[in-house]
């Protein structure tokens, strides 16, 4: 007995959960099917549905306004007839009702005073009006009355009446009433409503077909552009016809710009891959040849020399790999969080890390503190590469200056070496670029140090440049954005 309620309690929610999950899965599947349909079909279906909703709404509103419209037409006709009948009564003549209308003369209490004669073209008896209806007619307010049933018990159509009070020649007040039966109003409203719905449906079908062909015509240039993009040869671009619409012309221009960027990226990747493979091949081949020599000639003195050469090549290879990895991380968008870095302290630390050099390194800190918005590791890599490059080519000394401005901080590295010719300055920060290939190889450079400096600085919003140094060599200028927190501290 105790298990039965528990079973029911468990089964009910479980079944409901499965049902809800089934409905959710069904809606998700329907959404995916809808998203997978063509753009032409989706636009046509959406526009047709909106058109159908608008036409049905208009048909409903028009159908509801059909009855008042018919009543307004009857009111206009009754007002004209009542004006003419009132003039006749004022002149002392009996009014004559137009065809299809009824005109009667009553006293102010609503009793007929026209002798009980039937109006021409109408066989109905004098109107039976209540006190409120008589009051409304005397005030000039139209009323709608429902006459009593016929002798056979059949219903009569409602009657629309207008009234006005005039003064007869004998000075008595008379109520002139004009009326007309609202015959067929209900049938007209029903038939008009049905026809409006039919017209709305037919209009929706016509609109759907027109939208289908219009969207197809509008998307035809896009389809041609897609086919041309699919069949483009390497280096080719999408043709932009002069007669193309503004949107299609912009789309073609964006396609071509995307192709330009893609080809430029692919070209840089091919060049970078080839240069990296070439640079890696040299130290690896050197290590292999020297190892083979050491194995073939097990001489302790030669072995010591080979080990020293292998160690130098391994260090060169390690530095090359570190540079490649740093550039790869930068290309992938890996950006360490920014911090407030004291450039004066970092420059002194970089000089200390450089150790004993063939030439002295002087630090000229014109500002007590210069705070840059960067990462410590990036600043260390940039300064180490700049100092290593300057020490490699200088003759007598290297001077490092730190300057602080209102919105930026700068590091200047001057040497008195051969400098950088003007025709090479725009390319010296490219990867694997060397001003003098043979001399750079002899000095151990791979052409990645300055490229790494430029990449680390530029992605922080800074810039790098090379110019002539006052000492006769090259001056490398690195500019970082000034740190906001450091400004207050400094």
C-alpha positions, 0 to 999 in steps of 0.5 A: 500500500505504501509503495503505490502513492510513491510510485504514482508520485514518481511516475507523474513528474517523470512523465511530465518532465519527459513531455516538457523535454520532448516539447523543448527538443521539438522546438529546438529542432524546428528552430534549426530546420528554420535556420537551415532554410534559404534566405529567400524562403525565410524573407518571403515567409516572414513578409507574407505572414506580416502581409496576411496579418495586416490585411486580416486586421484591415478586413476586420476593421473594415467589416466592423465599420461597414454597418456604421457606413451604411447607417451614415448613408441612410442618415444623409438621405433622411436628413435631405428628406427631412429638410424638404418635409419641414419646409412643406409643413411650415408652408402649410402643405402636406409633405410627400415622402421620397420613394423608399422613405416614410415622412410623418407629421406628429405633435410634440407628444408623438401622436400623428396629426397628418390625418392618419394618411399613409405616405406615398410608397409606404403601407406601414401605420403611424410610428409608435414612439416612446416618450424618450424616443420622442424627446430624442427626435425633438432634440434632433438626435437620430434613433433606430427603432424596432417595429412590432412583428408582422401579422405572421409573427415575422420580424421587421427590419429596424427603422432609422428615424430623424426628426425636427420640430417646426411651427405650422402656419396656425402657430402649433408646434409639429414634429416632422419625422423621416424614417427608412427601413434598414433592410438587408443591413445584417446581410450586407455586413456579413457578405461584406465581411466575407468578401473582405476576408477573401480579398485579404487572402487573395492579396496575401497570395499575390503579395507572397508570389511578388515577394518571392520573385522580388527577393529572388531578383534582389539576391541574384547578384549575391548568388553570382558573387558567391559563385564568382568567389567560389571559383576565384583563382589565386590572386584574383578578386571579385569583380565589382560592376559599375551598376551594382547597388551600394550594398552589393558594391560594399559587399564586393569591396569587403570581399576583396579586402578580406582576400587581400588580408588573407593573402597577406597573412598567408604570405607572411606565414609562408615567409615566416615559416621558410625563414624559421626553417632556414634559421633553425637548419643552420644551428641544427646542422652545425650541432650535427656536423660537430657531433659527428666530428667528435664521434669520429675523432675521440680526441679529448682536446678536440672534444672540448672544443666541439663541446664549446661550439655545440654549446654556443650553437645550442644557446643560439638555437634556444634564443631563436626558439624563445623568440619564435615562441614569443612572436607566436604567442603575440600573433595568437593574441595572448596579452599579459595583464598590464601593470605599472612598470618603473622604466628607470629600475628596469633599465638598470636591471637590464644593464646588470643582467647584461654583465660584463660587456666589451664596451661600457653601458651608461644609464642617463635617467633624466627623470627620477621615475618613469612609469609605463603601462606594460608588463614586466616580462615584456619590458625585460625582453625589449630592453635585453634585446635592445642592449644586446643589439647595441652592444653587438655593433657599437665601438666604444660605448652604449648610452641608455636614456629614460625620458618621461612625458605627460602621456608617454615615457621613452627609452633611447638606446644610442651607440656609436656603431655603423648605424642603420642606413635610411633605406633599411629603417622601414624594414629593420623591425620585420622578422628575420630582416638583417641590414647585412646578412653575413655580418649578422650571421657572424655576430649570431643574430637571427633577425628576430630581436628587433621584431620582437621588441616592435611587437611587444611595444606596439601591442601595448599602444606604443611605438618604436623607431630608429634614427641617427644617434648623436654619437654617430651610430644608431638611436633606437627609440621605444615609446610606451604609454604612461601609466596612470597609477605611476603618474601619481606616484612619480 
